[in-house]
Amino acid sequence: MNISIETKEKDQLITVNISGEIDAYTAPKLRESLFQLAEKKESVIIINLSGVTYMDSTGLGVFVGVFKNIRSNNGKLKLLGLSSRLMRLFEITGLSTIMDISGQIEGEVS
């Protein structure tokens, strides 16, 4: 089980591409990477999850914590590229109603 996290920063805009599996084994690495970014004041963090093949409740917990951190620092979080399976996880938990989530990546034609 592996996870790849690629980050690009330009001013207040931060893009993160995540691929692999997010579970109890990989969540600590993801949490560490994302929480550092979430500490930046008034940043906009866009996370592309199109490369994520699996996520469990541990991963959801990471995103809830990151979301709270970003909001407390007057920032914004957007999740993109969720598969139907990942989207369903966020819908079941009600997170899709409070987070900015999209199954599509902008510019993508469906």
N, C-alpha and C positions, 0 to 999 in steps of 0.2 A: 504494500500500500504506500503510494507516494503522492506527494502534492507538489505542484510547481506554482510559485507566486512571483509574478513579474510586475514591478512597479515603475511608473513614469510620473515625474512631477514637473509641472510647469506653473509657476506662481502658486495660486491657491487651488489649481485643478490637479487632482491626483487620479490617475487611472491604474487599476489593478486588474491583471489577467490571472485567473486562477484555473488550474487544470489538475485533474486527478480526483482522488477521493477525500472527502472531508468526514472524518470519524474521530473516535476517541484517541486514536494514535496520531493523526495529523493535525487535529484541532489546536494543540498548544503552539505549534509553529505558526499556524494561521493567525491565532489570537495575538501572538507577539508582534507579528508584522503589521496587522491591521490596527492594533491599539496604539502603536507608535504614530501612525498616520492620523488617527482619530484625535490625538492630542493637539494637533495644529489648529490654531484659531481660524474660524471662518473659512475652512477649506471645503471644497466640493470633491467628494470621493465617488468615483464611478467604478464599480466592480463588475467585471465581465465573468460570468459563471458558465459560459458556453462550453468550456472544456471540463466541467465537473461531471463526473460519471456517477457519483454516489455521494449522498450526504445524509447523516443521521441527526438525531436530536442534539448531539454535542456541537455539530456545526451550526445548527439554528441558534444555540446558546451564544456562540461566538458572534453571530450577526446581531443578536439582540444587544449584547454588551457594546459592540462597536457603534451601533445605532444610538444608544444612550450617550456614549462618550462624544460622538460627533455633535449631537444635538446640544449637549451641555457646553460645547465650545463654539456654538452658533454656526455650525457647519451643516452640510447636506450630504446625504448618502443616496446613491441610486444603484440598484442591482439590475444588471442586464443579462440577456442570453440564457435565462433559465429554461431548462427543459420542462416538458409538461409534468414530469415526475417531481422536479424541484419546486415548480410553481404550486403543485398540489400540496406539498409540505407547508409552504408559507400560507396557503389558503386555509388549510385545516387548523392551523394554529392561530389564525386571525392576523398574522403579521402582514399579510398582503394589504390589509386595510390601513395600516399605519406607516408602512414603508413604501418608498417609490420603487416599484418593481415592474420589470417588463420582460416578457419572454423573447422579444425581438431586440436586435442590436440596431441602432439607428443607421439608416442607409440600406438595411437589408430588405429585400423584396420577398414578400411571402407568396 
